[in-house]
Amino acid sequence: MAPWLPLLSLLGLLPGAAPAPPRRAAGAQAWEAESSELLAPARFALEMYNRGRAAGTRAALAAVRGRVRREGPGSLYSLQATLEEACNDPTVCQLPVSKKTLLCSFQVLEELGKHTLLRRDCRPVDTKITDQRSESLHSFSSLFNKDTLPEDFVMQVASIFKEFVTTYNRTYETKEEARWRLSVFINNMMRAQKIQALDQLDKACLGGLPSNAYSAIKTLGGLETEDDYSYNGHLQTCNFSAEKVKVYINDSVELSQNEQKLAAWLAKKGPISIAINAFGMQFYRHGISHPLRPLCSPWLIDHAVLLVGYGNRSDIPFWAIKNSWGTDWGEEGYYYLHRGSGACGVNIMASSAVVN
């Protein structure tokens, strides 16, 4: 276990960890809220829950109750919501699946008219069949048609599937649904293996290096615009068209780790590709972030972003960073990080394209 995980658990920042009780500031108030007042934060929490789900698989809000705590300019909503989840899209479900009821606990912060989801914990209720950790591999391997599959393959996949359902607390109404879920699981594993096999430079779904991305752009001959080749959030095949290429590069260059030189480059030649430790980004809402170095080591880089500007707020120097998590994250999709201290490795892996 990473050395900082116990600390996060104590702080209540890990999934499933008990949150530290909030301090009651002078003038703070907490009471049972009217249902109408809970609708806006509940709908926001539902939107966050459904993010990334296909249209026919999204949950609906059935009921909500909760408490609201006023403190300063913000309101903290603690919600208990009942969601109804069903898969009604035959192109996604492949099989009718019965409706599932979920009991969810949400914590939503409303501050200056903006909502932020702080906590989400959803569990199924009234399920007929649950996957207990004590179940043997035999109960999972029985879902296979063993006449057509080697026994060692059956046991290996059954072991992985069991680990998946217990780790993520999956539940299934019937054995038929469990068999269908297993088939989807196997198909996803096969797709991941194909992607991994195609990527000979990096680690496919596990990420890669910006330098290899530059090489790929040169090999392709350029890139299409996002309008011509957008991300749609569902299974697609590669349909790159050289005729639609709008931008190209001739080469790439690694930049200095000196932050003053990075600022000078950015001012003269434009945005810089960087990679940083994204730990501080998990809890960012607004302002200038400056995480403690032990919690955001510059040597544990794991996220690629774009450095687009710099400046000062109240005499505090910052970098303006464009993230890829949507405009409802951070300050309209941007992350403001302290400049001049090498915070979170912002200066470790900076590079840019060369266009003649």
ZALUM-781416 format. One record per residue (C-alpha): residue in three letters; x, y, z. Coordinates in Angstrom, 2 decimals. Layout:
REM ZALUM-781416
{aa->ALA | c1->X | c2->Y | c3->Z}
...
This chain:
REM ZALUM-781416
{aa->MET | c1->0.00 | c2->0.00 | c3->0.00}
{aa->ALA | c1->1.25 | c2->3.47 | c3->-0.85}
{aa->PRO | c1->2.48 | c2->5.25 | c3->2.31}
{aa->TRP | c1->0.00 | c2->8.10 | c3->1.94}
{aa->LEU | c1->-3.12 | c2->5.90 | c3->1.72}
{aa->PRO | c1->-3.54 | c2->5.51 | c3->5.51}
{aa->LEU | c1->-3.36 | c2->9.30 | c3->5.82}
{aa->LEU | c1->-6.07 | c2->9.74 | c3->3.19}
{aa->SER | c1->-8.21 | c2->7.14 | c3->4.94}
{aa->LEU | c1->-7.95 | c2->9.08 | c3->8.18}
{aa->LEU | c1->-8.90 | c2->12.27 | c3->6.34}
{aa->GLY | c1->-11.92 | c2->10.54 | c3->4.81}
{aa->LEU | c1->-10.68 | c2->11.13 | c3->1.25}
{aa->LEU | c1->-10.67 | c2->7.51 | c3->0.10}
{aa->PRO | c1->-13.80 | c2->5.83 | c3->-1.36}
{aa->GLY | c1->-15.61 | c2->4.12 | c3->1.48}
{aa->ALA | c1->-13.65 | c2->5.97 | c3->4.15}
{aa->ALA | c1->-15.69 | c2->7.65 | c3->6.83}
{aa->PRO | c1->-15.53 | c2->11.41 | c3->6.32}
{aa->ALA | c1->-14.24 | c2->13.53 | c3->9.15}
{aa->PRO | c1->-17.09 | c2->15.31 | c3->10.94}
{aa->PRO | c1->-17.37 | c2->18.90 | c3->9.72}
{aa->ARG | c1->-16.51 | c2->21.70 | c3->12.12}
{aa->ARG | c1->-19.40 | c2->23.91 | c3->13.13}
{aa->ALA | c1->-18.40 | c2->27.46 | c3->12.47}
{aa->ALA | c1->-20.03 | c2->30.42 | c3->14.13}
{aa->GLY | c1->-23.37 | c2->31.05 | c3->12.52}
{aa->ALA | c1->-23.48 | c2->27.66 | c3->10.78}
{aa->GLN | c1->-26.93 | c2->26.06 | c3->10.56}
{aa->ALA | c1->-28.11 | c2->22.57 | c3->9.68}
{aa->TRP | c1->-31.68 | c2->21.33 | c3->9.30}
{aa->GLU | c1->-33.96 | c2->19.04 | c3->7.37}
{aa->ALA | c1->-34.53 | c2->20.62 | c3->3.99}
{aa->GLU | c1->-37.75 | c2->20.81 | c3->2.00}
{aa->SER | c1->-37.89 | c2->18.41 | c3->-0.96}
{aa->SER | c1->-38.09 | c2->21.30 | c3->-3.43}
{aa->GLU | c1->-34.84 | c2->22.74 | c3->-2.11}
{aa->LEU | c1->-33.10 | c2->19.38 | c3->-2.60}
{aa->LEU | c1->-34.08 | c2->18.97 | c3->-6.25}
{aa->ALA | c1->-31.27 | c2->21.06 | c3->-7.76}
{aa->PRO | c1->-28.40 | c2->19.35 | c3->-5.87}
{aa->ALA | c1->-30.08 | c2->15.95 | c3->-6.34}
{aa->ARG | c1->-30.38 | c2->16.45 | c3->-10.10}
{aa->PHE | c1->-26.73 | c2->17.50 | c3->-10.22}
{aa->ALA | c1->-25.71 | c2->14.36 | c3->-8.30}
{aa->LEU | c1->-27.82 | c2->12.26 | c3->-10.69}
{aa->GLU | c1->-26.12 | c2->13.92 | c3->-13.67}
{aa->MET | c1->-22.71 | c2->13.05 | c3->-12.21}
{aa->TYR | c1->-23.87 | c2->9.46 | c3->-11.59}
{aa->ASN | c1->-25.06 | c2->9.09 | c3->-15.20}
{aa->ARG | c1->-21.99 | c2->10.68 | c3->-16.75}
{aa->GLY | c1->-20.49 | c2->8.40 | c3->-19.38}
{aa->ARG | c1->-23.55 | c2->6.10 | c3->-19.51}
{aa->ALA | c1->-25.36 | c2->5.44 | c3->-22.76}
{aa->ALA | c1->-28.78 | c2->7.08 | c3->-23.07}
{aa->GLY | c1->-30.69 | c2->3.82 | c3->-22.60}
{aa->THR | c1->-28.87 | c2->2.87 | c3->-19.40}
{aa->ARG | c1->-29.16 | c2->6.02 | c3->-17.31}
{aa->ALA | c1->-30.70 | c2->5.99 | c3->-13.84}
{aa->ALA | c1->-33.72 | c2->8.10 | c3->-12.88}
{aa->LEU | c1->-34.39 | c2->9.87 | c3->-9.59}
{aa->ALA | c1->-37.27 | c2->8.24 | c3->-7.69}
{aa->ALA | c1->-37.10 | c2->9.99 | c3->-4.30}
{aa->VAL | c1->-34.79 | c2->12.18 | c3->-2.27}
{aa->ARG | c1->-34.52 | c2->13.45 | c3->1.27}
{aa->GLY | c1->-31.72 | c2->15.12 | c3->3.15}
{aa->ARG | c1->-30.24 | c2->17.88 | c3->5.24}
{aa->VAL | c1->-28.62 | c2->21.17 | c3->4.36}
{aa->ARG | c1->-25.86 | c2->22.93 | c3->6.25}
{aa->ARG | c1->-25.26 | c2->26.66 | c3->5.71}
{aa->GLU | c1->-21.78 | c2->27.95 | c3->6.27}
{aa->GLY | c1->-20.55 | c2->31.27 | c3->4.91}
{aa->PRO | c1->-21.44 | c2->31.66 | c3->1.21}
{aa->GLY | c1->-21.89 | c2->27.91 | c3->0.69}
{aa->SER | c1->-24.43 | c2->25.18 | c3->1.42}
{aa->LEU | c1->-23.54 | c2->21.53 | c3->2.02}
{aa->TYR | c1->-26.29 | c2->19.07 | c3->1.10}
{aa->SER | c1->-26.30 | c2->15.54 | c3->2.55}
{aa->LEU | c1->-28.73 | c2->13.54 | c3->0.41}
{aa->GLN | c1->-30.31 | c2->10.11 | c3->0.57}
{aa->ALA | c1->-31.64 | c2->9.34 | c3->-2.90}
{aa->THR | c1->-33.44 | c2->6.38 | c3->-4.41}
{aa->LEU | c1->-32.52 | c2->5.74 | c3->-8.05}
{aa->GLU | c1->-34.19 | c2->3.43 | c3->-10.53}
{aa->GLU | c1->-31.74 | c2->1.92 | c3->-12.99}
{aa->ALA | c1->-32.75 | c2->-0.06 | c3->-16.06}
{aa->CYS | c1->-31.24 | c2->-0.87 | c3->-19.43}
{aa->ASN | c1->-33.78 | c2->-0.11 | c3->-22.16}
{aa->ASP | c1->-31.53 | c2->0.26 | c3->-25.20}
{aa->PRO | c1->-31.33 | c2->-3.07 | c3->-27.08}
{aa->THR | c1->-28.19 | c2->-1.96 | c3->-28.93}
{aa->VAL | c1->-26.44 | c2->-1.64 | c3->-25.58}
{aa->CYS | c1->-28.16 | c2->-4.22 | c3->-23.39}
{aa->GLN | c1->-28.42 | c2->-7.10 | c3->-25.89}
{aa->LEU | c1->-30.87 | c2->-8.67 | c3->-23.42}
{aa->PRO | c1->-33.78 | c2->-7.31 | c3->-21.34}
{aa->VAL | c1->-32.56 | c2->-6.61 | c3->-17.82}
{aa->SER | c1->-34.95 | c2->-6.08 | c3->-14.92}
{aa->LYS | c1->-35.06 | c2->-2.73 | c3->-13.20}
{aa->LYS | c1->-32.62 | c2->-2.24 | c3->-10.33}
{aa->THR | c1->-33.25 | c2->0.02 | c3->-7.34}
{aa->LEU | c1->-30.27 | c2->1.83 | c3->-5.81}
{aa->LEU | c1->-29.97 | c2->3.64 | c3->-2.50}
{aa->CYS | c1->-27.40 | c2->6.42 | c3->-2.83}
{aa->SER | c1->-25.75 | c2->8.80 | c3->-0.38}
{aa->PHE | c1->-24.51 | c2->12.03 | c3->-1.93}
{aa->GLN | c1->-22.75 | c2->15.07 | c3->-0.53}
{aa->VAL | c1->-23.09 | c2->18.13 | c3->-2.77}
{aa->LEU | c1->-21.51 | c2->21.51 | c3->-2.12}
{aa->GLU | c1->-23.24 | c2->24.58 | c3->-3.56}
{aa->GLU | c1->-20.97 | c2->27.60 | c3->-3.61}
{aa->LEU | c1->-21.55 | c2->30.81 | c3->-5.56}
{aa->GLY | c1->-24.22 | c2->29.11 | c3->-7.64}
{aa->LYS | c1->-21.98 | c2->26.19 | c3->-8.61}
{aa->HIS | c1->-22.43 | c2->22.56 | c3->-7.51}
{aa->THR | c1->-19.58 | c2->20.17 | c3->-6.67}
{aa->LEU | c1->-20.04 | c2->16.47 | c3->-5.88}
{aa->LEU | c1->-17.93 | c2->15.64 | c3->-2.81}
{aa->ARG | c1->-19.09 | c2->12.10 | c3->-2.06}
{aa->ARG | c1->-21.08 | c2->9.33 | c3->-3.73}
{aa->ASP | c1->-21.96 | c2->5.91 | c3->-2.37}
{aa->CYS | c1->-24.59 | c2->3.80 | c3->-4.15}
{aa->ARG | c1->-25.71 | c2->0.29 | c3->-3.26}
{aa->PRO | c1->-28.43 | c2->-1.94 | c3->-4.74}
{aa->VAL | c1->-31.43 | c2->-2.80 | c3->-2.57}
{aa->ASP | c1->-33.94 | c2->-5.64 | c3->-2.66}
{aa->THR | c1->-31.74 | c2->-7.80 | c3->-4.87}
{aa->LYS | c1->-32.56 | c2->-11.45 | c3->-5.20}
{aa->ILE | c1->-29.08 | c2->-12.80 | c3->-5.84}
{aa->THR | c1->-25.87 | c2->-11.20 | c3->-4.56}
{aa->ASP | c1->-22.29 | c2->-12.15 | c3->-5.19}
{aa->GLN | c1->-20.74 | c2->-12.98 | c3->-1.81}
{aa->ARG | c1->-16.97 | c2->-13.06 | c3->-1.34}
{aa->SER | c1->-17.29 | c2->-16.60 | c3->-0.01}
{aa->GLU | c1->-18.65 | c2->-17.92 | c3->-3.30}
{aa->SER | c1->-16.44 | c2->-20.55 | c3->-4.87}
{aa->LEU | c1->-14.98 | c2->-20.31 | c3->-8.35}
{aa->HIS | c1->-17.29 | c2->-23.15 | c3->-9.31}
{aa->SER | c1->-20.33 | c2->-20.86 | c3->-9.05}
{aa->PHE | c1->-18.73 | c2->-18.53 | c3->-11.60}
{aa->SER | c1->-17.31 | c2->-21.20 | c3->-13.87}
{aa->SER | c1->-20.78 | c2->-22.75 | c3->-14.09}
{aa->LEU | c1->-21.79 | c2->-19.74 | c3->-16.21}
{aa->PHE | c1->-19.62 | c2->-20.98 | c3->-19.09}
{aa->ASN | c1->-20.39 | c2->-23.45 | c3->-21.82}
{aa->LYS | c1->-17.53 | c2->-25.78 | c3->-20.91}
{aa->ASP | c1->-18.03 | c2->-28.03 | c3->-23.92}
{aa->THR | c1->-16.49 | c2->-25.38 | c3->-26.18}
{aa->LEU | c1->-13.83 | c2->-23.87 | c3->-23.90}
{aa->PRO | c1->-10.58 | c2->-25.23 | c3->-22.40}
{aa->GLU | c1->-10.85 | c2->-25.87 | c3->-18.66}
{aa->ASP | c1->-7.79 | c2->-23.73 | c3->-17.78}
{aa->PHE | c1->-9.30 | c2->-20.77 | c3->-19.67}
{aa->VAL | c1->-12.62 | c2->-21.19 | c3->-17.86}
{aa->MET | c1->-10.96 | c2->-21.20 | c3->-14.43}
{aa->GLN | c1->-8.72 | c2->-18.23 | c3->-15.24}
{aa->VAL | c1->-11.54 | c2->-16.01 | c3->-16.52}
{aa->ALA | c1->-13.87 | c2->-17.15 | c3->-13.72}
{aa->SER | c1->-11.23 | c2->-16.07 | c3->-11.19}
{aa->ILE | c1->-10.86 | c2->-12.63 | c3->-12.79}
{aa->PHE | c1->-14.64 | c2->-12.19 | c3->-13.05}
{aa->LYS | c1->-15.13 | c2->-13.15 | c3->-9.41}
{aa->GLU | c1->-12.53 | c2->-10.59 | c3->-8.36}
{aa->PHE | c1->-14.33 | c2->-7.97 | c3->-10.46}
{aa->VAL | c1->-17.81 | c2->-8.55 | c3->-8.99}
{aa->THR | c1->-16.57 | c2->-8.66 | c3->-5.40}
{aa->THR | c1->-14.27 | c2->-5.66 | c3->-5.73}
{aa->TYR | c1->-16.99 | c2->-3.46 | c3->-7.27}
{aa->ASN | c1->-19.91 | c2->-5.00 | c3->-5.33}
{aa->ARG | c1->-21.80 | c2->-6.07 | c3->-8.46}
{aa->THR | c1->-25.18 | c2->-7.78 | c3->-8.04}
{aa->TYR | c1->-27.32 | c2->-9.74 | c3->-10.52}
{aa->GLU | c1->-31.02 | c2->-10.54 | c3->-10.43}
{aa->THR | c1->-30.84 | c2->-13.86 | c3->-12.29}
{aa->LYS | c1->-28.32 | c2->-16.38 | c3->-13.53}
{aa->GLU | c1->-29.24 | c2->-15.35 | c3->-17.08}
{aa->GLU | c1->-28.19 | c2->-11.75 | c3->-16.36}
{aa->ALA | c1->-24.98 | c2->-12.97 | c3->-14.69}
{aa->ARG | c1->-24.14 | c2->-15.02 | c3->-17.79}
{aa->TRP | c1->-24.77 | c2->-12.00 | c3->-20.03}
{aa->ARG | c1->-22.62 | c2->-9.77 | c3->-17.78}
{aa->LEU | c1->-19.85 | c2->-12.36 | c3->-18.00}
{aa->SER | c1->-20.03 | c2->-12.32 | c3->-21.81}
{aa->VAL | c1->-19.73 | c2->-8.51 | c3->-21.81}
{aa->PHE | c1->-16.79 | c2->-8.80 | c3->-19.41}
{aa->ILE | c1->-14.99 | c2->-11.28 | c3->-21.68}
{aa->ASN | c1->-15.64 | c2->-9.14 | c3->-24.77}
{aa->ASN | c1->-14.20 | c2->-6.08 | c3->-23.03}
{aa->MET | c1->-11.11 | c2->-8.06 | c3->-22.02}
{aa->MET | c1->-10.59 | c2->-9.20 | c3->-25.60}
{aa->ARG | c1->-10.94 | c2->-5.62 | c3->-26.89}
{aa->ALA | c1->-8.43 | c2->-4.40 | c3->-24.32}
{aa->GLN | c1->-5.98 | c2->-7.12 | c3->-25.38}
{aa->LYS | c1->-6.35 | c2->-6.08 | c3->-29.03}
{aa->ILE | c1->-5.72 | c2->-2.43 | c3->-28.17}
{aa->GLN | c1->-2.69 | c2->-3.43 | c3->-26.12}
{aa->ALA | c1->-1.36 | c2->-5.53 | c3->-29.00}
{aa->LEU | c1->-1.77 | c2->-2.66 | c3->-31.49}
{aa->ASP | c1->0.13 | c2->-0.20 | c3->-29.31}
{aa->GLN | c1->3.78 | c2->-1.13 | c3->-29.70}
{aa->LEU | c1->5.14 | c2->2.13 | c3->-28.24}
{aa->ASP | c1->3.21 | c2->2.83 | c3->-25.06}
{aa->LYS | c1->0.89 | c2->1.02 | c3->-22.65}
{aa->ALA | c1->-2.38 | c2->1.42 | c3->-24.57}
{aa->CYS | c1->-5.20 | c2->1.88 | c3->-22.04}
{aa->LEU | c1->-2.63 | c2->2.49 | c3->-19.28}
{aa->GLY | c1->-1.30 | c2->5.62 | c3->-20.98}
{aa->GLY | c1->1.91 | c2->6.66 | c3->-22.70}
{aa->LEU | c1->4.46 | c2->9.38 | c3->-23.34}
{aa->PRO | c1->3.88 | c2->12.73 | c3->-25.13}
{aa->SER | c1->7.04 | c2->12.14 | c3->-27.20}
{aa->ASN | c1->5.45 | c2->9.05 | c3->-28.73}
{aa->ALA | c1->2.27 | c2->11.02 | c3->-29.45}
{aa->TYR | c1->4.31 | c2->13.52 | c3->-31.46}
{aa->SER | c1->5.86 | c2->10.63 | c3->-33.41}
{aa->ALA | c1->2.42 | c2->9.22 | c3->-34.16}
{aa->ILE | c1->1.20 | c2->12.60 | c3->-35.45}
{aa->LYS | c1->4.19 | c2->12.80 | c3->-37.79}
{aa->THR | c1->3.58 | c2->9.24 | c3->-39.01}
{aa->LEU | c1->-0.12 | c2->9.93 | c3->-39.67}
{aa->GLY | c1->0.70 | c2->13.13 | c3->-41.52}
{aa->GLY | c1->-1.26 | c2->15.39 | c3->-39.18}
{aa->LEU | c1->-4.52 | c2->15.54 | c3->-37.23}
{aa->GLU | c1->-8.17 | c2->16.22 | c3->-38.00}
{aa->THR | c1->-10.16 | c2->18.81 | c3->-36.07}
{aa->GLU | c1->-12.31 | c2->17.75 | c3->-33.14}
{aa->ASP | c1->-15.43 | c2->18.59 | c3->-35.16}
{aa->ASP | c1->-14.38 | c2->16.15 | c3->-37.91}
{aa->TYR | c1->-13.18 | c2->13.40 | c3->-35.56}
{aa->SER | c1->-14.89 | c2->13.81 | c3->-32.20}
{aa->TYR | c1->-15.06 | c2->11.51 | c3->-29.20}
{aa->ASN | c1->-18.58 | c2->10.08 | c3->-28.94}
{aa->GLY | c1->-18.29 | c2->7.88 | c3->-25.86}
{aa->HIS | c1->-19.20 | c2->4.57 | c3->-27.51}
{aa->LEU | c1->-17.53 | c2->1.79 | c3->-29.48}
{aa->GLN | c1->-16.03 | c2->3.09 | c3->-32.73}
{aa->THR | c1->-13.63 | c2->1.92 | c3->-35.39}
{aa->CYS | c1->-10.70 | c2->3.98 | c3->-36.61}
{aa->ASN | c1->-11.87 | c2->6.28 | c3->-39.42}
{aa->PHE | c1->-8.98 | c2->8.73 | c3->-39.74}
{aa->SER | c1->-8.98 | c2->10.52 | c3->-43.10}
{aa->ALA | c1->-5.79 | c2->12.08 | c3->-44.43}
{aa->GLU | c1->-7.97 | c2->14.31 | c3->-46.63}
{aa->LYS | c1->-9.41 | c2->16.01 | c3->-43.54}
{aa->VAL | c1->-6.07 | c2->16.79 | c3->-41.91}
{aa->LYS | c1->-6.00 | c2->20.42 | c3->-40.79}
{aa->VAL | c1->-2.85 | c2->20.59 | c3->-38.63}
{aa->TYR | c1->0.57 | c2->19.01 | c3->-38.83}
{aa->ILE | c1->3.95 | c2->19.12 | c3->-37.11}
{aa->ASN | c1->7.51 | c2->18.75 | c3->-38.34}
{aa->ASP | c1->9.09 | c2->17.70 | c3->-35.06}
{aa->SER | c1->8.93 | c2->18.08 | c3->-31.27}
{aa->VAL | c1->11.23 | c2->19.49 | c3->-28.62}
{aa->GLU | c1->11.73 | c2->18.86 | c3->-24.90}
{aa->LEU | c1->11.78 | c2->22.08 | c3->-22.89}
{aa->SER | c1->13.75 | c2->23.31 | c3->-19.90}
{aa->GLN | c1->12.67 | c2->22.48 | c3->-16.33}
{aa->ASN | c1->13.29 | c2->26.11 | c3->-15.39}
{aa->GLU | c1->9.86 | c2->27.64 | c3->-14.85}
{aa->GLN | c1->10.94 | c2->31.13 | c3->-15.90}
{aa->LYS | c1->12.14 | c2->29.74 | c3->-19.22}
{aa->LEU | c1->8.88 | c2->27.80 | c3->-19.62}
{aa->ALA | c1->6.93 | c2->31.03 | c3->-19.10}
{aa->ALA | c1->9.07 | c2->32.80 | c3->-21.69}
{aa->TRP | c1->8.53 | c2->29.98 | c3->-24.21}
{aa->LEU | c1->4.78 | c2->30.00 | c3->-23.59}
{aa->ALA | c1->4.55 | c2->33.78 | c3->-24.05}
{aa->LYS | c1->6.45 | c2->33.63 | c3->-27.34}
{aa->LYS | c1->5.38 | c2->30.34 | c3->-28.94}
{aa->GLY | c1->2.13 | c2->29.26 | c3->-27.29}
{aa->PRO | c1->0.78 | c2->26.37 | c3->-25.20}
{aa->ILE | c1->3.08 | c2->23.67 | c3->-23.79}
{aa->SER | c1->2.32 | c2->19.98 | c3->-23.36}
{aa->ILE | c1->3.10 | c2->18.86 | c3->-19.79}
{aa->ALA | c1->2.54 | c2->15.86 | c3->-17.55}
{aa->ILE | c1->1.87 | c2->16.25 | c3->-13.83}
{aa->ASN | c1->0.91 | c2->14.37 | c3->-10.70}
{aa->ALA | c1->-2.90 | c2->14.63 | c3->-10.70}
{aa->PHE | c1->-3.40 | c2->13.94 | c3->-6.98}
{aa->GLY | c1->-4.26 | c2->17.56 | c3->-6.18}
{aa->MET | c1->-6.67 | c2->17.70 | c3->-9.09}
{aa->GLN | c1->-8.92 | c2->15.06 | c3->-7.52}
{aa->PHE | c1->-10.06 | c2->17.58 | c3->-4.88}
{aa->TYR | c1->-9.73 | c2->20.85 | c3->-6.81}
{aa->ARG | c1->-12.68 | c2->23.25 | c3->-7.12}
{aa->HIS | c1->-11.25 | c2->26.74 | c3->-7.59}
{aa->GLY | c1->-8.40 | c2->29.04 | c3->-6.62}
{aa->ILE | c1->-4.66 | c2->28.45 | c3->-6.83}
{aa->SER | c1->-3.74 | c2->24.90 | c3->-5.85}
{aa->HIS | c1->-0.49 | c2->24.27 | c3->-3.98}
{aa->PRO | c1->-0.58 | c2->20.70 | c3->-2.60}
{aa->LEU | c1->1.95 | c2->19.54 | c3->-0.03}
{aa->ARG | c1->4.93 | c2->17.99 | c3->-1.77}
{aa->PRO | c1->4.64 | c2->14.60 | c3->0.07}
{aa->LEU | c1->1.06 | c2->14.30 | c3->-1.23}
{aa->CYS | c1->1.83 | c2->15.47 | c3->-4.78}
{aa->SER | c1->5.33 | c2->14.23 | c3->-5.57}
{aa->PRO | c1->6.87 | c2->15.52 | c3->-8.81}
{aa->TRP | c1->8.24 | c2->12.02 | c3->-9.42}
{aa->LEU | c1->4.82 | c2->10.35 | c3->-9.57}
{aa->ILE | c1->3.58 | c2->11.92 | c3->-12.80}
{aa->ASP | c1->0.39 | c2->10.33 | c3->-14.18}
{aa->HIS | c1->-1.67 | c2->12.85 | c3->-16.18}
{aa->ALA | c1->-1.12 | c2->14.81 | c3->-19.42}
{aa->VAL | c1->-2.49 | c2->18.36 | c3->-19.65}
{aa->LEU | c1->-1.86 | c2->21.62 | c3->-21.50}
{aa->LEU | c1->-0.09 | c2->24.66 | c3->-20.07}
{aa->VAL | c1->-1.86 | c2->27.67 | c3->-21.59}
{aa->GLY | c1->-0.99 | c2->30.70 | c3->-19.47}
{aa->TYR | c1->0.49 | c2->32.19 | c3->-16.34}
{aa->GLY | c1->0.03 | c2->35.21 | c3->-14.09}
{aa->ASN | c1->-0.59 | c2->36.33 | c3->-10.51}
{aa->ARG | c1->-3.60 | c2->36.47 | c3->-8.22}
{aa->SER | c1->-3.18 | c2->38.57 | c3->-5.10}
{aa->ASP | c1->0.59 | c2->38.37 | c3->-5.63}
{aa->ILE | c1->0.47 | c2->34.55 | c3->-5.82}
{aa->PRO | c1->2.07 | c2->33.27 | c3->-9.06}
{aa->PHE | c1->0.14 | c2->30.60 | c3->-10.95}
{aa->TRP | c1->0.10 | c2->28.44 | c3->-14.04}
{aa->ALA | c1->-3.17 | c2->28.20 | c3->-16.01}
{aa->ILE | c1->-3.66 | c2->24.58 | c3->-17.09}
{aa->LYS | c1->-6.31 | c2->23.26 | c3->-19.49}
{aa->ASN | c1->-7.63 | c2->19.90 | c3->-18.32}
{aa->SER | c1->-9.73 | c2->17.31 | c3->-20.18}
{aa->TRP | c1->-12.45 | c2->16.55 | c3->-17.61}
{aa->GLY | c1->-15.16 | c2->18.89 | c3->-18.89}
{aa->THR | c1->-16.10 | c2->22.49 | c3->-18.16}
{aa->ASP | c1->-18.00 | c2->21.64 | c3->-14.96}
{aa->TRP | c1->-14.72 | c2->20.60 | c3->-13.31}
{aa->GLY | c1->-12.42 | c2->23.15 | c3->-11.66}
{aa->GLU | c1->-12.69 | c2->26.72 | c3->-12.95}
{aa->GLU | c1->-14.66 | c2->26.02 | c3->-16.14}
{aa->GLY | c1->-12.34 | c2->23.13 | c3->-16.98}
{aa->TYR | c1->-9.09 | c2->24.88 | c3->-16.00}
{aa->TYR | c1->-6.68 | c2->24.14 | c3->-13.15}
{aa->TYR | c1->-4.68 | c2->26.92 | c3->-11.52}
{aa->LEU | c1->-1.46 | c2->25.63 | c3->-9.95}
{aa->HIS | c1->1.24 | c2->27.44 | c3->-8.00}
{aa->ARG | c1->4.10 | c2->28.63 | c3->-10.22}
{aa->GLY | c1->7.76 | c2->28.67 | c3->-9.25}
{aa->SER | c1->7.88 | c2->25.72 | c3->-6.84}
{aa->GLY | c1->7.75 | c2->22.78 | c3->-9.25}
{aa->ALA | c1->4.37 | c2->21.89 | c3->-7.76}
{aa->CYS | c1->3.20 | c2->18.37 | c3->-8.67}
{aa->GLY | c1->5.99 | c2->18.04 | c3->-11.27}
{aa->VAL | c1->4.57 | c2->20.78 | c3->-13.53}
{aa->ASN | c1->8.05 | c2->21.45 | c3->-14.95}
{aa->ILE | c1->9.40 | c2->17.89 | c3->-15.20}
{aa->MET | c1->8.04 | c2->16.76 | c3->-18.57}
{aa->ALA | c1->7.39 | c2->19.83 | c3->-20.71}
{aa->SER | c1->7.45 | c2->19.62 | c3->-24.49}
{aa->SER | c1->6.12 | c2->21.34 | c3->-27.57}
{aa->ALA | c1->5.64 | c2->20.80 | c3->-31.27}
{aa->VAL | c1->7.90 | c2->22.27 | c3->-33.95}
{aa->VAL | c1->6.13 | c2->23.63 | c3->-37.03}
{aa->ASN | c1->8.26 | c2->25.06 | c3->-39.84}
